[in-house]
């Protein structure tokens, strides 16, 4: 999968990806608008080109309050994210090229006011989705917000994702409509953050194309 080329659909205003980006940006704005005064911290897991967070921060009144870390494995995408942050004058946005599943990247920023898990849940197996959500109880501060995405392709895992968050003390703030063409959610943490352990891995990134092929092979084998 060419993950830089995948981002090209953001530039087509009517694409599902561009519409999903706008929904994510709205949730980020809501989280920043309702955050308490003072310094803020944000974490973005599998940040891609950082268009969501950087796009909001560019003109948001809380931009200078926020220290953020964006972690992404693809070096071409991280180069573009750094350029976007630099052009917006966002000196407190740190872009890291590395394995976003490794908790060590986030130790000094957790628990954070905002955690972005966008473009992750559709690319990992169900057990890792639940494990990542469980890790969000360590990444997110009380009252902080997790913004997440998951496609609605069959089998639709969005209801499961919501349930897994809510079982762990997250309160649903917003969920996109089932017919939107994408799944975007925002959950606010009402519990107490649990301890982060160095060396923990949240997930193995498989890729939605690989998962889709595996499901197709499984259906074929049953017939």
N, C-alpha and C positions, 0 to 999 in steps of 0.2 A: 504494500500500500504506500503510495506517494502522499504523505501527510501534508506536504506543502501545497500540492495541487488540489488536495481535498478542500483546502481553505478558499479556493477560488470562488466557490459558490456564494461566499459571503458578499461578493461584489455584485451579485445579481439581486436587486432589491426585493424581488418577488419570490425568491427561492425559499424553500423551507428552512434552509440553514440561516439565511438572513432574518427571517421572521423569528426563528428560535433565538438568534442573537439579541434581537430587540426585546424579547421577553426576558431573557437573562439580565440584560442591562437594566430593565425596569425593576427587577427584584434586587439588584445590587443598589440601585438608587434608593429604594425603600429601606434597605438595611442601613445604609449610610445616613439617610435622613432621620431615622429613629434611633441611631446609636447615641450613647451618652456622650457628653462633652469630654474633651481631653484626647490624649493619644489613642489611636486605633491601630489594630493589626489585622492583616488579611493574608490568607494562604490560598493559592490556586494550584490544584493538583491536575497534572496533564494540561498545562495552560495553553498549549498550542502557540498561537501568535499573540496571545494576550489581548485580543481585540475587545473582549467583554469588559474586563476591569479597567484597562487603560482608557478605553473609549468613554467610560463613565467618569473616571477621575480627571480627565483632561479639563473639564469645566465644572467640576463639582466643588461646592464651597468647603467640603471637608478634605480636599485633596492633600493639603499640607499636614493634616492630622494623621494621615494613614501611612504606616510602614507596611509594605507588601512584599511577599516572595512568590514568584511564579516559577514553577518547576516543570520542565518539558524535556523529553529525550532527544527530539529532532533538532540538530544544531541550526538548520536553516530557519526553522520556526522561531527558535530562541533569538537568532540574530535579528529577525524582523520585530520580535517583541521588544528587544532592547532599543531598536530604532524608533518604534512608536513611542516608547516611554521617554526616550531622550528628546524627541521632537515636541513632546507635550510638556517638557520641563519637569518630569516626575522623578526627582533625584532619589526619592525614598522607595522606589520600585526596584527590587532586586530580581533579576532573571537568571535562573540557574539551568544549565544544560546537564541533565542527569535523570536517573530513574525516579520518577515521581512517586512510585509506590513505597520508597524507602522513607521511613518516618524520621530518620536523622536530618533530612533537609528542613524539617519544620520545628525541631526541638526548641530553638530560641524564640520562636514566635507563638508557640502554643501555650495556653489556650488563646485562640484568636477571636476577634469580633465577627469576622466574615470568613467562611470557608467555601471555596468554589470547587465543586466536583462535577465538572461539565465535560461531556465527551468521554466519560469513564465507564459508566454502568452498562452501556451497550457493547462494550468491548471486552468484558470479563464475564466469567461464569457466575452463576447465582450465588454459590458459596462465598465467592470473593466480593460480590456486591454486599452481602450481609456483613462480611468481615470489615469492609471499608466503612460501612455505616457504623459499626461498633467502634471503629477507630475514631470516628467523628466525635464520639463522647469524650475523647482525649484531646482532640484538636480544637474544639469549640468551647468558648467561655460560656458561663451561665448568661442567658439573654442574647447570645450571639446567634448568627444565622448561617445555615448551610443552604447554598443554592446548588441545585443538581439538575442533571438532564438524563433522560432515558428515552430511546425511541419507543414508539407504540406498536412496532411490528409484532406479529404473533410469534410466540406467546407473549402477550402484553404483561410486562413485569412492573409497570408503574404502580398498580395497587399493592403489590408485594413490597416495593421500595417504600411506599408510604407507611405500610404496616411495620416494617422493620425500624424505620425512624421513630415512629410513635411508640413502639414497645420500649424504646430506649430513652424516653423522656423528651422527645422533640415534639413540638406543637406545630401542626400544619398552619402555615401563613397564606399559602397560595399554591394552586395547582392549575396548569393549563387544561383547557377543555379536551376531552377525548378525541374530538375531530379536528384538532388544531394542526395535525400533521407532524407533531413532535411532542415530547413530554418535558416540561419544565416544572420544577417544584421548589418551594422555599419552606424550610422548617426552622423554627427557633428552639434553641436548647433551653429546657427548663430545669435540667438536673445540675449536678456538680461534676466538673471535669475529673476524669480518672487519670491516673499517672501514665505518662508516656515512657516507653522503654526503648532505649537505643537498640538499633538492629532489627526492629520490627518491620515486616513487609506487609503492606495492606492487600496487595493483589498481584496476580500475574496478568499482564496485558496480552490478551490473545488476538484481538482484532475482530470487528464485527463481520468482516468478510469470511474469516476462518470459522467463526461460530455459525454463520448462516449456512456455509457449506456442510458443516458437521450435522446441523439439524436436517438439512435436505438428505444427507446420506442416511441418517437415522430413520427418516420417514420411508425412504426407498427400501431399506432393509426390512421394514415391517410389512411390506406389501409383496 
